[in-house]
Amino acid sequence: MKLNLSRALAVLDLETTGIRVATDRIIEISIIKVFPDGKEVILTYRVNPTIPIPAESTAIHGITDDDVKDEPTFAQLGKELHQFLADCDLAGYNSNRFDIPLLMEEFLRIDINFEIKNRYLVDVQNIFHKMEPRTLKAAYKFYCGQELVDAHQAEADTKATYEVLKSQLDMYLDQEYSDKDGNISKPIINNTKALHDFSYQSHFVDMVGHIVYNDKKVEVFNFGKHKGRSVADVFRSEPQYYDWMMKAEFPLSTKKAITAIKLRDFNQGSINFG
């Protein structure tokens, strides 16, 4: 099924030095930019991460330090990638929890503010796991009837993700879905906003879920000793906790989120910056 788009959709995949959003780096990126008229443009780069690639990561994607030592760094590619992704909605496989947060982190390291506020984010894995819990390789076989060759190579995985998304629209159009509260809906619609609403973790404040909204739409911690407590309340009673988070290895996007909360409450007169 051809995607029904109101603006361009960038389907992306990353290969990286590891799985830690705050400290790992991109070593390969591939993007299929799909335009509303159906035109597709593919952009793929190997990237010098400027840090060693661990052996356990190479065992997954097959990319070594020698493979990328002469490739451009993300700092050299950043402006081009930012321009290529401008005014695009974003899609990927596990992209809301990993690819997009890590990509945001890379942009923030080079002082480029990659905003997602006005973008729809379609996570093919979330759609898949809600409808048919499995992996990308199994998803490709299940939805497309083919074996995924060259798995864990960014371009192959990106193309597979794009094909799975189109097949999901064919398979689940008009199919009912029951959520955890028993509410029945038909969420799979050929519309980027509808797919965003179904696949995006809307209760996340930051992209990785360290800070989430509770049932009252209040930002609370989702980890550690303060899990479940209001971020603003903790910062009022323990201002040093904010300082600790800013110095620790949290993603820059998380630090950006907690700073926004602190500034908001400071302007309201409830938090003292000291």
C-alpha positions in Angstrom: 0.0 0.0 0.0 1.3 3.4 -1.0 1.6 5.7 2.1 -0.9 8.5 2.4 1.4 11.4 3.4 0.7 15.1 4.0 4.4 15.8 4.1 7.6 13.8 3.7 8.3 10.8 5.9 11.9 9.9 6.8 12.3 6.2 7.5 15.6 5.7 9.2 17.9 3.2 10.8 21.2 3.5 12.7 24.1 1.2 13.4 26.0 2.3 16.4 28.9 1.6 18.8 26.5 0.4 21.4 23.1 0.9 23.0 23.7 3.7 25.5 22.0 6.8 24.1 24.1 9.1 26.3 27.6 7.9 25.3 27.4 5.7 22.2 27.8 7.0 18.6 26.5 6.5 15.1 28.7 4.5 12.7 26.2 4.1 9.9 22.9 5.9 9.1 20.4 5.3 6.3 17.3 7.3 5.5 14.6 6.7 3.0 12.8 10.1 2.5 9.3 9.3 1.1 7.5 12.3 -0.4 3.7 12.7 -0.6 3.8 12.1 -4.4 5.5 8.7 -3.8 9.0 9.8 -4.7 11.7 8.2 -2.6 15.3 9.4 -2.0 17.8 7.2 -0.1 20.7 8.7 1.9 23.2 6.3 3.5 26.5 7.2 5.2 29.2 5.4 7.1 30.3 7.6 10.0 33.6 7.8 11.9 32.3 7.7 15.6 35.6 9.1 16.9 35.6 6.4 19.6 36.5 2.7 19.4 33.8 0.2 18.2 33.5 -2.6 20.8 34.0 -6.1 19.5 30.5 -7.1 20.7 29.0 -4.4 18.5 31.1 -5.4 15.5 29.8 -9.0 16.0 26.3 -7.7 15.4 26.7 -5.3 12.4 30.1 -6.3 11.1 31.5 -2.8 11.0 35.1 -2.4 12.4 37.2 0.6 13.3 39.1 0.2 10.0 35.9 0.4 8.1 35.1 3.9 9.3 38.5 5.4 10.1 38.5 7.5 6.9 34.7 8.3 6.9 33.3 11.7 7.8 32.4 12.4 11.5 28.9 13.3 12.5 30.0 16.8 13.0 31.0 17.0 9.3 27.7 15.4 8.2 25.4 17.1 10.7 24.3 20.2 8.7 23.5 18.1 5.6 21.5 15.5 7.7 19.6 18.2 9.5 18.6 19.9 6.3 17.6 16.5 4.7 15.4 15.8 7.7 13.9 19.2 7.9 10.0 19.3 7.8 9.9 15.4 7.8 7.9 13.1 10.0 10.1 10.2 11.3 9.7 6.5 11.2 11.8 3.5 12.2 12.0 0.2 14.0 12.4 0.9 17.8 13.1 4.4 16.7 11.2 6.2 19.5 13.3 4.5 22.2 16.7 4.3 20.4 17.3 5.7 16.9 15.7 9.1 17.4 17.0 9.7 20.9 20.6 8.8 19.8 20.3 10.9 16.6 19.0 13.8 18.8 22.0 13.3 21.0 24.5 13.4 18.1 22.9 16.7 16.9 23.0 18.2 20.4 26.7 17.4 20.7 27.4 19.6 17.7 25.0 22.3 18.9 22.2 21.6 16.4 18.8 21.6 18.0 16.9 18.7 16.3 13.3 19.3 17.4 10.6 16.7 17.3 7.8 18.7 18.8 6.1 19.3 15.4 6.8 16.0 13.9 4.8 12.7 13.9 6.9 9.7 15.0 5.9 6.3 13.7 7.6 3.4 15.4 7.0 0.3 13.3 8.2 -1.9 16.2 5.5 -0.5 18.6 2.9 -1.2 15.9 4.3 -4.7 15.4 4.6 -5.6 19.1 1.1 -4.4 19.8 -0.3 -6.4 16.9 2.2 -9.3 16.4 5.0 -9.4 19.0 8.3 -10.4 17.2 11.6 -9.0 15.8 12.4 -7.1 12.6 13.6 -10.2 10.8 10.4 -12.1 11.8 8.3 -9.0 11.0 9.7 -8.9 7.5 9.0 -12.6 6.9 5.6 -12.3 8.5 4.4 -9.2 6.7 6.3 -9.4 3.4 6.8 -13.2 3.1 10.5 -12.9 2.5 13.8 -13.6 4.4 15.7 -10.5 5.5 19.1 -10.7 3.9 22.0 -8.5 5.3 20.2 -7.8 8.6 22.0 -5.2 10.8 23.2 -3.3 7.8 21.5 0.1 8.0 20.2 0.3 4.4 18.9 -3.2 4.4 17.2 -2.7 7.7 15.7 0.6 6.6 14.3 -0.8 3.4 12.8 -3.8 5.4 11.3 -1.4 7.9 9.7 0.7 5.1 8.3 -2.5 3.4 6.9 -3.7 6.8 5.2 -0.4 7.4 3.4 -0.6 4.1 2.4 -4.2 4.6 1.1 -3.4 8.1 -1.3 -0.9 6.5 -2.5 -3.6 4.1 -2.9 -6.2 6.8 -4.4 -4.1 9.7 -6.6 -1.6 7.9 -10.0 -1.7 9.6 -8.8 -4.3 12.1 -10.0 -3.8 15.7 -7.5 -3.4 18.5 -8.3 -3.8 22.2 -6.0 -1.8 24.6 -5.1 -2.8 28.2 -8.3 -1.1 29.4 -10.5 -3.0 27.0 -11.2 0.0 24.7 -11.8 -1.1 21.2 -10.6 1.0 18.2 -9.4 0.6 14.6 -6.0 2.4 15.0 -4.2 1.4 11.8 -5.1 4.1 9.3 -3.2 5.3 6.3 -2.4 8.6 8.0 0.9 9.6 9.6 -0.8 11.2 12.6 -2.9 8.2 13.3 0.2 5.9 13.1 2.1 8.3 15.4 -0.8 8.3 17.9 -0.8 4.5 18.0 3.0 3.8 18.0 4.4 6.8 20.0 4.9 6.5 23.8 3.0 9.7 24.5 3.6 9.5 28.3 7.4 10.0 27.8 8.7 13.5 28.6 12.1 12.8 27.3 12.7 10.4 24.4 14.2 7.5 26.5 11.6 7.5 29.2 13.7 8.6 32.2 11.0 11.2 32.8 7.3 10.4 32.2 3.9 11.9 32.7 1.8 10.3 35.4 -2.0 10.0 35.3 -2.4 13.6 36.3 0.0 14.8 33.4 2.7 15.7 36.0 6.3 15.0 35.1 7.7 12.2 37.3 10.9 10.2 37.6 10.8 6.8 36.0 14.0 5.5 37.6 16.0 5.3 40.8 15.1 6.3 44.4 12.6 9.0 43.3 10.7 6.8 40.8 7.1 8.0 40.7 7.8 11.4 42.4 7.2 14.7 40.8 10.4 16.1 39.1 9.6 19.6 40.3 8.9 18.5 43.9 12.3 16.6 44.0 14.1 19.6 42.6 12.5 21.9 45.2 13.4 19.6 48.2 16.7 18.4 46.8 18.2 20.9 44.4 21.5 18.9 44.4 19.6 16.1 42.5 19.3 18.4 39.5 23.0 19.1 39.7 23.8 15.4 39.9 21.7 14.6 36.9 23.3 17.4 34.8 26.8 16.0 35.7 26.0 12.3 35.2 25.8 10.3 32.0 22.2 11.0 31.2 21.3 11.8 27.5 21.4 15.5 26.6 17.8 15.2 25.7 16.9 14.2 29.3 19.0 17.1 30.6 17.2 19.4 28.3 13.8 18.2 29.6 14.7 18.5 33.3 16.2 22.0 32.7 12.9 23.0 31.0 11.0 21.8 34.1 13.3 23.6 36.4 13.2 26.8 34.4 9.4 26.7 34.2 9.1 26.3 38.0 11.7 28.9 38.7 9.8 31.4 36.6 6.7 30.4 38.6 8.7 31.1 41.8 8.5 27.5 43.1 12.2 26.4 42.5 15.2 28.3 43.6 18.2 28.0 41.2 20.5 28.9 44.1 
